[in-house]
Amino acid sequence: ASPEAPAAIEALIGRTGVATTALRPSGQMEVDGRRYEARSELGEIKPGERIIVRGRAHFAVVVERQEQA
């Protein structure tokens, strides 16, 4: 897979998804059926946990665990 265009990653900010691999701190996540390289800056996120996109760093999406409402 080719790296996502920065504009496409910017459009993901604020969106929610799910971790498809463990993020410790890097791994993969999925939003709307598409996988992206992701990085957690706030500890490990386990596969299947809900995440929210907070930004981007180089070629990865920066995410954090989504707090349950």
N, C-alpha and C positions, 0 to 999 in steps of 0.2 A: 504494500500500500504506500502511496506517495504521501508525504507530509501534507497536512491540511493547510490551506491558505490562511494567513493570519486573520483575514476578515471573517472567514467561516468560523474560526475559533472564537473571535470576538462576539459573534452572534450567539454563541452558546452560553455566555455569561448570564447567570441568573437562572438557567435551566436546570432541571433535575434529571437524574438518571440513576443508574445502578452500577456498582463495581462488579466487573465480570471476572477480575482476578484480585488477589490481595494487593493492596496498595501499601507498600512498606519501604520507602514511601512511593515508589513508582509501580505502575501496573497498567491495566486497561479498564475502561469504563464504557458504558453504552448509553446513548441518548437517542431516542426515536429510532431504534434499530440499527444505529451506526456505532461502530467501535472507535474509540480514540485512545491515544496514549494519555495517561493521566498521572498526576503527582499529588500526593497528600502532604500538606505542610503541617498538619496537626495530628500526628500519630498514625497508627496503622488502621486501615479500613479493610474489613473482611469481605470476601466475595458475597454478593447478594445484598449488601447494605446499600441503602439509598444514599445518594450523594447530591450535592449541589455545586455547580460550576461557579468558581469565584474569580477566575482570571486565566492568564496563560503565561507560560515561561518557556522560552525557546520553542521547542516543537511539542510541548506537552500542555495539557489542560490542567490548571490548578483547581483542585476540588477539596471539599471538606464534607464530613459526615452530615447528613441532613437530620436535624433534630426532629423527633416525632412530635406532632402537635397534640 
